[in-house]
Amino acid sequence: MAWCHLLVDLYGCDVDSLNDKELLEKALRDLSDIMGLRIILGPILVHYAGREGSPSGEGYSGFVVVAESHVSIHTDIRTGYASIDVYSCKEFDVQRIEEYLSRIFKPAEIEKQLILRGLMLGKAKSTAAERA
Protein backbone atom coordinates (compact mmCIF):
# COMPACT_ATOMS: atom_id res chain seq x y z
CA MET A 1 0.00 0.00 0.00
CA ALA A 2 1.41 3.37 -1.02
CA TRP A 3 0.68 6.78 0.41
CA CYS A 4 -0.41 9.34 -2.20
CA HIS A 5 1.10 12.83 -2.29
CA LEU A 6 -0.55 15.14 -4.81
CA LEU A 7 1.24 18.40 -5.62
CA VAL A 8 -0.86 20.94 -7.50
CA ASP A 9 0.41 24.25 -8.87
CA LEU A 10 -2.20 26.75 -10.04
CA TYR A 11 -1.11 29.65 -12.26
CA GLY A 12 -3.04 32.75 -13.24
CA CYS A 13 -5.66 32.33 -10.49
CA ASP A 14 -8.41 34.75 -9.55
CA VAL A 15 -6.48 36.93 -7.09
CA ASP A 16 -9.54 37.72 -4.95
CA SER A 17 -10.03 34.00 -4.25
CA LEU A 18 -6.36 33.63 -3.25
CA ASN A 19 -6.74 36.43 -0.72
CA ASP A 20 -10.10 35.34 0.75
CA LYS A 21 -9.40 33.75 4.16
CA GLU A 22 -12.91 32.33 4.56
CA LEU A 23 -12.83 30.78 1.08
CA LEU A 24 -9.41 29.23 1.78
CA GLU A 25 -10.63 27.76 5.08
CA LYS A 26 -13.64 26.34 3.26
CA ALA A 27 -11.40 24.91 0.53
CA LEU A 28 -9.26 23.08 3.09
CA ARG A 29 -12.39 21.62 4.74
CA ASP A 30 -13.98 20.77 1.39
CA LEU A 31 -10.85 19.02 0.08
CA SER A 32 -10.75 16.91 3.23
CA ASP A 33 -14.45 16.07 2.82
CA ILE A 34 -14.08 15.23 -0.89
CA MET A 35 -11.36 12.74 0.01
CA GLY A 36 -13.18 11.31 3.03
CA LEU A 37 -10.49 12.47 5.45
CA ARG A 38 -11.09 13.22 9.13
CA ILE A 39 -9.82 16.65 10.23
CA ILE A 40 -8.09 16.57 13.61
CA LEU A 41 -6.58 20.09 13.57
CA GLY A 42 -7.46 23.22 11.66
CA PRO A 43 -7.96 24.72 9.29
CA ILE A 44 -5.21 27.13 10.28
CA LEU A 45 -4.39 30.05 7.97
CA VAL A 46 -1.71 32.71 8.33
CA HIS A 47 -1.41 35.81 6.14
CA TYR A 48 2.09 36.86 5.17
CA ALA A 49 3.63 39.65 3.13
CA GLY A 50 7.14 39.11 1.90
CA ARG A 51 9.43 42.04 1.37
CA GLU A 52 9.47 43.66 -2.04
CA GLY A 53 11.35 41.37 -4.42
CA SER A 54 11.11 38.44 -2.00
CA PRO A 55 10.23 35.11 -3.60
CA SER A 56 7.72 34.48 -0.81
CA GLY A 57 5.29 37.05 -2.24
CA GLU A 58 2.13 37.89 -0.34
CA GLY A 59 -0.84 35.72 0.53
CA TYR A 60 -1.92 32.94 2.86
CA SER A 61 -0.40 29.70 4.03
CA GLY A 62 -2.78 27.21 5.54
CA PHE A 63 -3.24 23.60 6.44
CA VAL A 64 -5.40 21.00 8.05
CA VAL A 65 -3.98 17.99 9.80
CA VAL A 66 -6.13 14.98 9.06
CA ALA A 67 -6.05 11.54 10.66
CA GLU A 68 -4.73 10.28 7.32
CA SER A 69 -2.00 13.00 6.95
CA HIS A 70 -2.52 16.62 5.74
CA VAL A 71 -3.80 19.14 3.19
CA SER A 72 -1.97 22.45 2.72
CA ILE A 73 -2.22 25.56 0.57
CA HIS A 74 0.07 28.51 -0.12
CA THR A 75 -1.12 31.50 -2.15
CA ASP A 76 0.67 34.46 -3.70
CA ILE A 77 -1.59 37.33 -4.70
CA ARG A 78 1.28 39.17 -6.40
CA THR A 79 1.63 36.44 -9.03
CA GLY A 80 -1.81 34.77 -8.97
CA TYR A 81 -0.16 31.50 -7.92
CA ALA A 82 -1.27 28.81 -5.48
CA SER A 83 0.37 25.56 -4.46
CA ILE A 84 -1.66 22.83 -2.85
CA ASP A 85 -0.40 19.60 -1.28
CA VAL A 86 -2.68 16.70 -0.54
CA TYR A 87 -1.01 13.84 1.31
CA SER A 88 -2.90 10.77 2.45
CA CYS A 89 -2.53 7.12 3.30
CA LYS A 90 -5.94 6.68 1.62
CA GLU A 91 -6.35 6.64 -2.14
CA PHE A 92 -8.27 9.59 -3.58
CA ASP A 93 -9.69 10.85 -6.86
CA VAL A 94 -7.12 13.26 -8.35
CA GLN A 95 -9.52 14.42 -11.08
CA ARG A 96 -12.18 15.37 -8.53
CA ILE A 97 -9.66 17.46 -6.59
CA GLU A 98 -8.45 19.18 -9.76
CA GLU A 99 -12.03 19.99 -10.79
CA TYR A 100 -12.79 21.47 -7.36
CA LEU A 101 -9.64 23.62 -7.35
CA SER A 102 -10.36 24.83 -10.89
CA ARG A 103 -13.87 25.84 -9.92
CA ILE A 104 -12.90 27.97 -6.92
CA PHE A 105 -9.54 29.46 -8.01
CA LYS A 106 -10.15 29.69 -11.80
CA PRO A 107 -6.51 29.13 -12.82
CA ALA A 108 -5.29 29.75 -16.35
CA GLU A 109 -3.01 26.71 -16.03
CA ILE A 110 -2.64 23.71 -13.74
CA GLU A 111 0.41 21.59 -13.16
CA LYS A 112 0.18 18.47 -11.02
CA GLN A 113 2.35 15.61 -9.84
CA LEU A 114 1.28 12.49 -7.99
CA ILE A 115 4.00 10.88 -5.95
CA LEU A 116 3.55 7.45 -4.42
CA ARG A 117 5.35 7.29 -1.10
CA GLY A 118 6.10 4.50 1.34
CA LEU A 119 6.47 1.89 -1.39
CA MET A 120 8.87 -0.12 0.76
CA LEU A 121 6.68 0.13 3.85
CA GLY A 122 5.61 -3.53 3.77
CA LYS A 123 9.24 -4.59 3.57
CA ALA A 124 10.20 -2.23 6.41
CA LYS A 125 7.43 -3.65 8.63
CA SER A 126 8.68 -7.19 7.98
CA THR A 127 12.24 -6.21 8.83
CA ALA A 128 11.13 -4.44 12.03
CA ALA A 129 9.13 -7.48 13.10
CA GLU A 130 12.15 -9.71 12.53
CA ARG A 131 14.27 -7.48 14.77
CA ALA A 132 11.73 -7.51 17.60
C-alpha positions as CSV (number, residue, x, y, z in Angstrom):
1,M,0.0,0.0,0.0
2,A,1.4,3.4,-1.0
3,W,0.7,6.8,0.4
4,C,-0.4,9.3,-2.2
5,H,1.1,12.8,-2.3
6,L,-0.5,15.1,-4.8
7,L,1.2,18.4,-5.6
8,V,-0.9,20.9,-7.5
9,D,0.4,24.3,-8.9
10,L,-2.2,26.8,-10.0
11,Y,-1.1,29.6,-12.3
12,G,-3.0,32.8,-13.2
13,C,-5.7,32.3,-10.5
14,D,-8.4,34.7,-9.5
15,V,-6.5,36.9,-7.1
16,D,-9.5,37.7,-5.0
17,S,-10.0,34.0,-4.3
18,L,-6.4,33.6,-3.3
19,N,-6.7,36.4,-0.7
20,D,-10.1,35.3,0.8
21,K,-9.4,33.8,4.2
22,E,-12.9,32.3,4.6
23,L,-12.8,30.8,1.1
24,L,-9.4,29.2,1.8
25,E,-10.6,27.8,5.1
26,K,-13.6,26.3,3.3
27,A,-11.4,24.9,0.5
28,L,-9.3,23.1,3.1
29,R,-12.4,21.6,4.7
30,D,-14.0,20.8,1.4
31,L,-10.8,19.0,0.1
32,S,-10.8,16.9,3.2
33,D,-14.5,16.1,2.8
34,I,-14.1,15.2,-0.9
35,M,-11.4,12.7,0.0
36,G,-13.2,11.3,3.0
37,L,-10.5,12.5,5.5
38,R,-11.1,13.2,9.1
39,I,-9.8,16.7,10.2
40,I,-8.1,16.6,13.6
41,L,-6.6,20.1,13.6
42,G,-7.5,23.2,11.7
43,P,-8.0,24.7,9.3
44,I,-5.2,27.1,10.3
45,L,-4.4,30.0,8.0
46,V,-1.7,32.7,8.3
47,H,-1.4,35.8,6.1
48,Y,2.1,36.9,5.2
49,A,3.6,39.7,3.1
50,G,7.1,39.1,1.9
51,R,9.4,42.0,1.4
52,E,9.5,43.7,-2.0
53,G,11.3,41.4,-4.4
54,S,11.1,38.4,-2.0
55,P,10.2,35.1,-3.6
56,S,7.7,34.5,-0.8
57,G,5.3,37.0,-2.2
58,E,2.1,37.9,-0.3
59,G,-0.8,35.7,0.5
60,Y,-1.9,32.9,2.9
61,S,-0.4,29.7,4.0
62,G,-2.8,27.2,5.5
63,F,-3.2,23.6,6.4
64,V,-5.4,21.0,8.0
65,V,-4.0,18.0,9.8
66,V,-6.1,15.0,9.1
67,A,-6.1,11.5,10.7
68,E,-4.7,10.3,7.3
69,S,-2.0,13.0,6.9
70,H,-2.5,16.6,5.7
71,V,-3.8,19.1,3.2
72,S,-2.0,22.5,2.7
73,I,-2.2,25.6,0.6
74,H,0.1,28.5,-0.1
75,T,-1.1,31.5,-2.1
76,D,0.7,34.5,-3.7
77,I,-1.6,37.3,-4.7
78,R,1.3,39.2,-6.4
79,T,1.6,36.4,-9.0
80,G,-1.8,34.8,-9.0
81,Y,-0.2,31.5,-7.9
82,A,-1.3,28.8,-5.5
83,S,0.4,25.6,-4.5
84,I,-1.7,22.8,-2.8
85,D,-0.4,19.6,-1.3
86,V,-2.7,16.7,-0.5
87,Y,-1.0,13.8,1.3
88,S,-2.9,10.8,2.5
89,C,-2.5,7.1,3.3
90,K,-5.9,6.7,1.6
91,E,-6.3,6.6,-2.1
92,F,-8.3,9.6,-3.6
93,D,-9.7,10.9,-6.9
94,V,-7.1,13.3,-8.3
95,Q,-9.5,14.4,-11.1
96,R,-12.2,15.4,-8.5
97,I,-9.7,17.5,-6.6
98,E,-8.5,19.2,-9.8
99,E,-12.0,20.0,-10.8
100,Y,-12.8,21.5,-7.4
101,L,-9.6,23.6,-7.3
102,S,-10.4,24.8,-10.9
103,R,-13.9,25.8,-9.9
104,I,-12.9,28.0,-6.9
105,F,-9.5,29.5,-8.0
106,K,-10.2,29.7,-11.8
107,P,-6.5,29.1,-12.8
108,A,-5.3,29.8,-16.4
109,E,-3.0,26.7,-16.0
110,I,-2.6,23.7,-13.7
111,E,0.4,21.6,-13.2
112,K,0.2,18.5,-11.0
113,Q,2.3,15.6,-9.8
114,L,1.3,12.5,-8.0
115,I,4.0,10.9,-6.0
116,L,3.5,7.5,-4.4
117,R,5.3,7.3,-1.1
118,G,6.1,4.5,1.3
119,L,6.5,1.9,-1.4
120,M,8.9,-0.1,0.8
121,L,6.7,0.1,3.8
122,G,5.6,-3.5,3.8
123,K,9.2,-4.6,3.6
124,A,10.2,-2.2,6.4
125,K,7.4,-3.6,8.6
126,S,8.7,-7.2,8.0
127,T,12.2,-6.2,8.8
128,A,11.1,-4.4,12.0
129,A,9.1,-7.5,13.1
130,E,12.2,-9.7,12.5
131,R,14.3,-7.5,14.8
132,A,11.7,-7.5,17.6
